[in-house]
């Protein structure tokens, strides 16, 4: 992955890319309020590309992507999408658990597919084959050919079908919530002052849905959930090593500054008057 393209137009508001699900939308609004920016909706598998292309200055990145390529990001400390329910994919069974020999999935949803594989193996001692299917394949067609299918939670599911929520299964297995995504900029783009302002705003934001199933901060069991995920991926061979994550180092004694000004350090025009540089 290449380094994110810095914002060169100082007049453009910062863009925050988040997934089109309710708790992520709340996270985007909290971050945008701090930066005076705008929220853009992208699917989770498009988030890293939004940073690289310059479409976004901050993005909610799937945790698996960060664990695999930590050098590609700078992370807002303590901020992410954490929860006991899956925001994006659910596993629908064609029959019983013991009948699953193949799982249909859209390969763009790699984090959810890998998590499903881990959960079926660790929780149920099942090792099905994962079979990619084209986007838009009807659920009925997937279930006719496979023992289970990974689909969007808003998919119309047949009456009586067994459905496994990946977040609930993960919490049952580990007693920890799943860290679905972390908030990142490109490497070296996010300043400590901006990171601190964002982290403090999220810490004050509270429950994003009012249902107690998600949180936007890693405080509490969020960090434990992140550690549990890293450990499972390491011991099952997905990760060659447990990486040190690139959280931007901050202290609560940083001098006050406007977060919009320090998100990206755009050099001032040396020929501009002092008044122009402060407007």
VOPAGU-2260 file (C-alpha; in pm, 1 decimal, decimal comma):
REM VOPAGU-2260
SITE   aa  ch    i         X         Y         Z
SITE  UNK   A    0       0,0       0,0       0,0
SITE  UNK   A    1     137,0     339,7     -87,6
SITE  UNK   A    2     147,2     642,8     135,3
SITE  UNK   A    3    -169,0     848,4     156,7
SITE  UNK   A    4    -183,5    1160,0     -56,6
SITE  UNK   A    5    -170,3    1468,9     167,6
SITE  UNK   A    6    -436,6    1733,8     133,7
SITE  UNK   A    7    -285,1    2021,3     -62,8
SITE  UNK   A    8    -591,3    2244,4     -86,3
SITE  UNK   A    9    -598,5    2421,8     247,7
SITE  UNK   A   10    -950,4    2548,8     172,5
SITE  UNK   A   11   -1105,4    2202,4     138,5
SITE  UNK   A   12   -1258,2    2074,2     462,1
SITE  UNK   A   13   -1105,6    1750,3     589,2
SITE  UNK   A   14   -1294,3    1442,3     477,4
SITE  UNK   A   15   -1367,0    1154,1     711,9
SITE  UNK   A   16   -1454,2     823,1     544,5
SITE  UNK   A   17   -1670,0     585,7     748,5
SITE  UNK   A   18   -1879,8     280,9     669,6
SITE  UNK   A   19   -2250,1     319,6     585,6
SITE  UNK   A   20   -2376,0     172,0     913,7
SITE  UNK   A   21   -2536,3     359,7    1203,1
SITE  UNK   A   22   -2259,6     343,3    1468,6
SITE  UNK   A   23   -1990,8     435,6    1214,4
SITE  UNK   A   24   -2198,4     731,7    1097,5
SITE  UNK   A   25   -2208,1     859,7    1455,8
SITE  UNK   A   26   -1830,7     820,1    1477,6
SITE  UNK   A   27   -1789,9    1016,8    1156,4
SITE  UNK   A   28   -2001,2    1303,2    1288,0
SITE  UNK   A   29   -1799,8    1321,3    1611,4
SITE  UNK   A   30   -1472,1    1338,6    1418,7
SITE  UNK   A   31   -1611,3    1587,6    1167,4
SITE  UNK   A   32   -1732,1    1816,8    1445,7
SITE  UNK   A   33   -1378,2    1836,7    1582,4
SITE  UNK   A   34   -1217,3    1903,4    1246,5
SITE  UNK   A   35   -1486,0    2113,6    1085,5
SITE  UNK   A   36   -1488,2    1850,1     815,1
SITE  UNK   A   37   -1733,9    1643,2     616,6
SITE  UNK   A   38   -1826,3    1276,2     634,7
SITE  UNK   A   39   -1816,7    1052,2     327,8
SITE  UNK   A   40   -1959,0     700,1     326,5
SITE  UNK   A   41   -1744,2     417,2     190,1
SITE  UNK   A   42   -1767,8      42,5     231,0
SITE  UNK   A   43   -1510,1    -102,5     468,2
SITE  UNK   A   44   -1313,3    -263,5     184,8
SITE  UNK   A   45   -1284,7      79,3      15,4
SITE  UNK   A   46   -1160,7     271,0     320,0
SITE  UNK   A   47    -785,7     223,5     279,6
SITE  UNK   A   48    -811,6     318,3     -86,5
SITE  UNK   A   49    -988,7     640,1       9,6
SITE  UNK   A   50    -680,5     743,0     208,3
SITE  UNK   A   51    -440,3     652,0     -70,6
SITE  UNK   A   52    -639,4     837,4    -336,8
SITE  UNK   A   53    -681,3    1149,5    -124,3
SITE  UNK   A   54   -1059,0    1111,2    -120,3
SITE  UNK   A   55   -1035,3    1106,5     259,5
SITE  UNK   A   56    -797,7    1246,0     521,1
SITE  UNK   A   57    -919,0    1012,4     795,2
SITE  UNK   A   58   -1088,7     676,0     751,6
SITE  UNK   A   59   -1233,2     391,6     953,1
SITE  UNK   A   60   -1008,5     102,5     847,8
SITE  UNK   A   61   -1087,6    -266,8     908,6
SITE  UNK   A   62    -875,0    -389,0    1197,4
SITE  UNK   A   63    -738,2    -679,0     993,6
SITE  UNK   A   64    -594,9    -435,1     737,4
SITE  UNK   A   65    -418,5    -241,4    1012,1
SITE  UNK   A   66    -278,5    -557,5    1171,9
SITE  UNK   A   67    -145,0    -679,2     837,8
SITE  UNK   A   68       7,8    -348,8     720,6
SITE  UNK   A   69      52,7    -123,4    1025,6
SITE  UNK   A   70     320,9      78,4     848,3
SITE  UNK   A   71      55,5     212,4     608,6
SITE  UNK   A   72    -131,2     407,3     876,9
SITE  UNK   A   73    -118,3     649,0    1168,1
SITE  UNK   A   74    -392,6     569,8    1419,5
SITE  UNK   A   75    -600,3     798,6    1638,2
SITE  UNK   A   76    -527,0     658,4    1984,9
SITE  UNK   A   77    -810,6     475,3    2153,1
SITE  UNK   A   78   -1064,0     532,4    1873,4
SITE  UNK   A   79   -1244,8     271,2    1666,3
SITE  UNK   A   80   -1566,6      83,8    1611,1
SITE  UNK   A   81   -1602,9    -175,6    1886,0
SITE  UNK   A   82   -1903,5    -395,1    1943,7
SITE  UNK   A   83   -2069,9    -722,8    2029,0
SITE  UNK   A   84   -2268,3    -726,2    1704,2
SITE  UNK   A   85   -2145,8    -734,1    1345,7
SITE  UNK   A   86   -2212,8    -409,1    1159,7
SITE  UNK   A   87   -2162,7    -546,3     810,9
SITE  UNK   A   88   -2196,3    -924,3     758,8
SITE  UNK   A   89   -2398,3   -1208,2     911,1
SITE  UNK   A   90   -2374,3   -1583,2     854,4
SITE  UNK   A   91   -2691,6   -1752,4     729,2
SITE  UNK   A   92   -2703,6   -2132,1     741,1
SITE  UNK   A   93   -2875,8   -2348,2     480,8
SITE  UNK   A   94   -2934,3   -2621,5     739,3
SITE  UNK   A   95   -2758,2   -2718,0    1060,6
SITE  UNK   A   96   -2408,1   -2628,7    1173,4
SITE  UNK   A   97   -2287,9   -2981,3    1110,3
SITE  UNK   A   98   -2396,7   -2958,7     747,0
SITE  UNK   A   99   -2162,4   -2672,5     657,0
SITE  UNK   A  100   -1905,1   -2793,0     405,4
SITE  UNK   A  101   -1873,9   -2470,0     206,7
SITE  UNK   A  102   -1941,0   -2104,3     287,3
SITE  UNK   A  103   -2034,2   -1857,5      13,7
SITE  UNK   A  104   -1879,5   -1513,0      52,5
SITE  UNK   A  105   -1798,0   -1194,4    -133,9
SITE  UNK   A  106   -1413,5   -1182,4    -131,1
SITE  UNK   A  107   -1415,9    -806,0     -80,7
SITE  UNK   A  108   -1524,3    -870,7     279,9
SITE  UNK   A  109   -1198,7   -1034,5     382,0
SITE  UNK   A  110   -1208,8    -943,6     751,0
SITE  UNK   A  111   -1554,0   -1093,8     799,1
SITE  UNK   A  112   -1463,8   -1408,5     604,1
SITE  UNK   A  113   -1148,9   -1460,6     808,9
SITE  UNK   A  114   -1337,5   -1400,6    1133,0
SITE  UNK   A  115   -1603,8   -1652,0    1026,1
SITE  UNK   A  116   -1335,7   -1908,5     947,2
SITE  UNK   A  117   -1176,3   -1851,6    1287,6
SITE  UNK   A  118   -1507,9   -1872,9    1473,2
SITE  UNK   A  119   -1623,9   -2190,6    1300,1
SITE  UNK   A  120   -1291,5   -2358,1    1371,2
SITE  UNK   A  121   -1237,3   -2236,0    1727,7
SITE  UNK   A  122   -1597,8   -2235,1    1848,3
SITE  UNK   A  123   -1750,7   -2528,7    1659,1
SITE  UNK   A  124   -1453,4   -2735,9    1535,5
SITE  UNK   A  125   -1564,7   -2686,4    1174,4
SITE  UNK   A  126   -1331,4   -2631,3     877,9
SITE  UNK   A  127   -1547,3   -2560,0     572,5
SITE  UNK   A  128   -1415,5   -2439,4     238,7
SITE  UNK   A  129   -1485,6   -2073,9     158,5
SITE  UNK   A  130   -1619,4   -2023,9    -192,4
SITE  UNK   A  131   -1620,1   -1676,0    -349,9
SITE  UNK   A  132   -1942,8   -1566,9    -519,1
SITE  UNK   A  133   -2009,7   -1258,0    -732,1
SITE  UNK   A  134   -2157,0    -950,9    -568,7
SITE  UNK   A  135   -2534,9    -953,6    -595,2
SITE  UNK   A  136   -2577,9   -1330,9    -607,0
SITE  UNK   A  137   -2924,7   -1401,5    -456,8
SITE  UNK   A  138   -2918,9   -1557,9    -111,1
SITE  UNK   A  139   -3142,9   -1844,7    -222,6
SITE  UNK   A  140   -2892,0   -1932,3    -492,7
SITE  UNK   A  141   -2603,3   -1919,1    -245,1
SITE  UNK   A  142   -2780,2   -2142,0       7,8
SITE  UNK   A  143   -2878,6   -2391,2    -261,9
SITE  UNK   A  144   -2512,8   -2445,5    -346,3
SITE  UNK   A  145   -2345,6   -2395,7      -7,5
SITE  UNK   A  146   -2396,3   -2480,5     357,4
SITE  UNK   A  147   -2388,3   -2115,8     463,6
SITE  UNK   A  148   -2349,1   -1765,9     321,6
SITE  UNK   A  149   -2199,6   -1441,8     451,2
SITE  UNK   A  150   -2443,6   -1163,3     367,1
SITE  UNK   A  151   -2539,1    -811,2     466,6
SITE  UNK   A  152   -2754,9    -792,1     782,2
SITE  UNK   A  153   -3030,8    -619,7     582,9
SITE  UNK   A  154   -3061,5    -916,1     343,6
SITE  UNK   A  155   -3407,6   -1074,6     344,8
SITE  UNK   A  156   -3351,7   -1404,5     525,0
SITE  UNK   A  157   -3587,4   -1703,2     486,7
SITE  UNK   A  158   -3814,3   -1779,0     781,0
SITE  UNK   A  159   -3663,9   -2039,1    1009,7
SITE  UNK   A  160   -3307,9   -2003,0     881,3
SITE  UNK   A  161   -3034,4   -2019,8    1143,5
SITE  UNK   A  162   -2837,3   -1695,8    1160,3
SITE  UNK   A  163   -2507,1   -1643,1    1341,7
SITE  UNK   A  164   -2399,9   -1290,5    1432,2
SITE  UNK   A  165   -2021,4   -1275,4    1403,5
SITE  UNK   A  166   -1988,8   -1019,6    1681,1
SITE  UNK   A  167   -2196,1   -1222,9    1924,4
SITE  UNK   A  168   -2004,5   -1539,5    1835,4
SITE  UNK   A  169   -1673,1   -1360,6    1890,7
SITE  UNK   A  170   -1785,5   -1226,0    2227,7
SITE  UNK   A  171   -1908,7   -1570,4    2332,6
SITE  UNK   A  172   -1571,7   -1720,1    2235,1
SITE  UNK   A  173   -1343,1   -1458,6    2389,8
SITE  UNK   A  174   -1563,2   -1270,9    2643,1
SITE  UNK   A  175   -1439,8    -957,4    2466,4
SITE  UNK   A  176   -1602,8    -725,1    2211,1
SITE  UNK   A  177   -1481,5    -726,8    1852,9
SITE  UNK   A  178   -1279,3    -429,2    1731,6
SITE  UNK   A  179   -1418,6    -395,4    1380,3
SITE  UNK   A  180   -1218,0     -93,1    1271,4
SITE  UNK   A  181    -966,0     171,0    1376,2
SITE  UNK   A  182    -951,4     536,7    1272,0
SITE  UNK   A  183    -643,7     620,2    1068,6
SITE  UNK   A  184    -471,1     871,7     848,0
SITE  UNK   A  185    -183,5     801,4     614,5
SITE  UNK   A  186     153,0     747,8     786,7
SITE  UNK   A  187     289,0    1063,7     946,2
SITE  UNK   A  188      -8,0    1275,7     837,8
SITE  UNK   A  189    -193,4    1299,8    1167,5
SITE  UNK   A  190     -36,0    1536,4    1420,4
SITE  UNK   A  191     -34,7    1468,8    1796,4
SITE  UNK   A  192    -249,2    1776,7    1859,1
SITE  UNK   A  193    -519,1    1663,2    1619,0
SITE  UNK   A  194    -503,6    1305,6    1744,7
SITE  UNK   A  195    -550,9    1423,5    2102,1
SITE  UNK   A  196    -847,0    1644,3    2011,2
SITE  UNK   A  197   -1013,1    1357,8    1824,3
SITE  UNK   A  198    -950,5    1105,6    2100,9
SITE  UNK   A  199   -1094,1    1337,6    2365,1
SITE  UNK   A  200   -1406,5    1405,5    2159,5
SITE  UNK   A  201   -1471,2    1035,4    2109,2
SITE  UNK   A  202   -1414,1     962,9    2478,4
SITE  UNK   A  203   -1693,3    1209,5    2557,6
SITE  UNK   A  204   -1930,3    1079,7    2288,2
SITE  UNK   A  205   -2078,6     784,0    2473,6
SITE  UNK   A  206   -2292,3     504,6    2327,2
SITE  UNK   A  207   -2336,4     567,9    1950,7
SITE  UNK   A  208   -2670,2     387,2    1917,3
SITE  UNK   A  209   -2813,6     390,4    2268,6
SITE  UNK   A  210   -2849,2      11,4    2260,8
SITE  UNK   A  211   -2531,1     -84,7    2445,8
SITE  UNK   A  212   -2395,7    -297,6    2160,2
SITE  UNK   A  213   -2129,5     -60,8    2025,3
SITE  UNK   A  214   -1873,0     183,9    2154,1
SITE  UNK   A  215   -1640,5     423,3    1975,0
SITE  UNK   A  216   -1357,5     407,9    2227,4
SITE  UNK   A  217   -1114,7     125,3    2300,4
SITE  UNK   A  218   -1130,1     201,2    2671,4
SITE  UNK   A  219   -1273,2     -70,9    2890,6
SITE  UNK   A  220   -1267,5    -404,5    2709,8
SITE  UNK   A  221   -1191,3    -260,0    2366,1
SITE  UNK   A  222    -814,5    -287,0    2404,6
SITE  UNK   A  223    -860,4    -639,4    2540,8
SITE  UNK   A  224   -1067,0    -726,8    2234,9
SITE  UNK   A  225    -794,1    -592,0    2007,6
SITE  UNK   A  226    -533,2    -797,4    2191,2
SITE  UNK   A  227    -750,6   -1109,5    2171,2
SITE  UNK   A  228    -792,8   -1066,2    1795,4
SITE  UNK   A  229    -419,1   -1015,6    1744,0
SITE  UNK   A  230    -341,6   -1324,4    1952,4
SITE  UNK   A  231    -589,9   -1545,8    1766,7
SITE  UNK   A  232    -464,0   -1432,4    1426,9
SITE  UNK   A  233    -104,1   -1492,8    1532,5
SITE  UNK   A  234    -157,3   -1836,6    1682,2
SITE  UNK   A  235    -364,7   -1950,9    1383,8
SITE  UNK   A  236     -93,3   -1836,8    1142,0
SITE  UNK   A  237    -271,1   -1541,7     979,4
SITE  UNK   A  238     -16,8   -1300,3    1125,9
SITE  UNK   A  239     353,0   -1382,4    1126,3
SITE  UNK   A  240     400,5   -1161,6    1431,8
SITE  UNK   A  241     187,7    -945,7    1657,0
SITE  UNK   A  242     259,8    -593,3    1532,9
SITE  UNK   A  243     308,4    -278,6    1733,0
SITE  UNK   A  244      20,3     -61,0    1622,9
SITE  UNK   A  245     101,5     293,4    1505,5
SITE  UNK   A  246    -110,3     495,8    1748,4
SITE  UNK   A  247      -3,9     861,0    1735,0
SITE  UNK   A  248     169,3     938,4    2068,5
SITE  UNK   A  249     -13,1    1209,1    2260,5
SITE  UNK   A  250     -25,8    1353,2    2610,7
SITE  UNK   A  251    -296,2    1556,2    2777,7
SITE  UNK   A  252     -44,9    1837,7    2821,7
SITE  UNK   A  253     -17,8    1929,3    2454,6
SITE  UNK   A  254     -58,4    2303,6    2389,6
SITE  UNK   A  255    -403,4    2400,4    2272,7
SITE  UNK   A  256    -442,0    2432,6    1897,0
SITE  UNK   A  257    -715,1    2432,9    1639,6
SITE  UNK   A  258    -748,9    2072,1    1524,1
SITE  UNK   A  259    -839,8    2173,7    1169,1
SITE  UNK   A  260    -515,1    2367,8    1135,9
SITE  UNK   A  261    -297,2    2086,5    1265,7
SITE  UNK   A  262    -460,0    1783,4    1103,1
SITE  UNK   A  263    -236,1    1827,8     804,1
SITE  UNK   A  264      61,0    2055,5     828,3
SITE  UNK   A  265      10,1    2268,5     517,6
SITE  UNK   A  266     306,0    2507,5     484,4
SITE  UNK   A  267     216,1    2873,7     507,5
SITE  UNK   A  268     288,9    3100,3     211,9
SITE  UNK   A  269     604,5    3288,8     317,5
SITE  UNK   A  270     501,3    3586,3     103,5
SITE  UNK   A  271     158,7    3619,9     261,8
SITE  UNK   A  272      89,6    3888,7     518,4
SITE  UNK   A  273      41,2    3785,7     883,4
SITE  UNK   A  274    -329,1    3865,1     845,1
SITE  UNK   A  275    -361,4    3634,5     542,5
SITE  UNK   A  276    -184,7    3350,9     721,8
SITE  UNK   A  277    -424,2    3363,1    1014,2
SITE  UNK   A  278    -747,4    3381,6     810,6
